[in-house]
Structure formats: structure tokens, C-alpha cells
Amino acid sequence: MGWPLVLVLCGVAALLVVIDRVVALLDARGHLPDRSRRARPLGSAGSGALGELIDVFQPGHRTLVAEQERQRLDIHQSPGEAPPFAIDLDTGVAVVDKPLPRPDVP
């Protein structure tokens, strides 16, 4: 009864190795989507349900969750698209570059 169990376990291990190699080969050739660029959730369902219990055993968890929430709520603003200008507050001079006229394209 021991040998069949050993053979089954060896077969399962060999099958897992073959599956791992096939997936690695497909990933290397670009047939699988890139999972590293996918947006990952900041928390998990377990951390919400067991948050207080996790805080007992991992004191930094509360800080981590607060920082992740702050990053999630940050407002990301794109820079202005207007042409650059210079303002010298000491002399009270503002210089705005006039854009070059575009040639009329027929």
C-alpha cells in the first residue's frame, strides 16, 4: 500500500513541475498577460475582518493601512499645459513669451 502512494505523489510532483515549466515558457514568449503592471488592491478582505487582531501581532500594520489609505486618496494633478513664463517678484517684472505664429496650412 505504500508504493502506490509514493508513485502517485511522484506523479503529482512531476505534473506540477511540467505545468510550471510550460507557464514559464509561455510567459517568456509573451503569450500571457503581464501581471506586474496590473493594479493591485491595497488591502485584502481578511485585513478588514481581522484588522484589530492583526494590529495586536503586527504593530506597524495600522501605520501601513493609514499610509495606503492616504496614497489612495491623494490627488494627482498634471502640470499646466500653458506656455512657460517668468515672474521676478523683486523687480515686479513678468515675462510672457509670445508664441510664434503658425504658418497657414492650405
Secondary structure as the mmCIF struct_conf table of DSSP 4:
data_model
#
loop_
_struct_conf.conf_type_id
_struct_conf.id
_struct_conf.beg_label_comp_id
_struct_conf.beg_label_asym_id
_struct_conf.beg_label_seq_id
_struct_conf.end_label_comp_id
_struct_conf.end_label_asym_id
_struct_conf.end_label_seq_id
HELX_RH_AL_P HELX_RH_AL_P1 GLY A 2 ALA A 28
TURN_TY1_P TURN_TY1_P1 ARG A 29 GLY A 30
BEND BEND1 LEU A 32 LEU A 32
BEND BEND2 ARG A 35 ARG A 38
HELX_LH_PP_P HELX_LH_PP_P1 ALA A 39 PRO A 41
BEND BEND3 LEU A 42 GLY A 43
HELX_RH_AL_P HELX_RH_AL_P2 ALA A 45 ALA A 49
BEND BEND4 LEU A 50 LEU A 50
HELX_RH_AL_P HELX_RH_AL_P3 GLY A 51 PHE A 57
TURN_TY1_P TURN_TY1_P2 PRO A 59 GLY A 60
HELX_RH_AL_P HELX_RH_AL_P4 HIS A 61 LEU A 73
HELX_LH_PP_P HELX_LH_PP_P2 SER A 78 GLY A 80
BEND BEND5 ALA A 82 ALA A 82
HELX_LH_PP_P HELX_LH_PP_P3 PRO A 83 PRO A 84
STRN STRN1 PHE A 85 ASP A 88
TURN_TY1_P TURN_TY1_P3 LEU A 89 GLY A 92
STRN STRN2 VAL A 93 VAL A 96
HELX_LH_PP_P HELX_LH_PP_P4 ASP A 97 VAL A 105
#
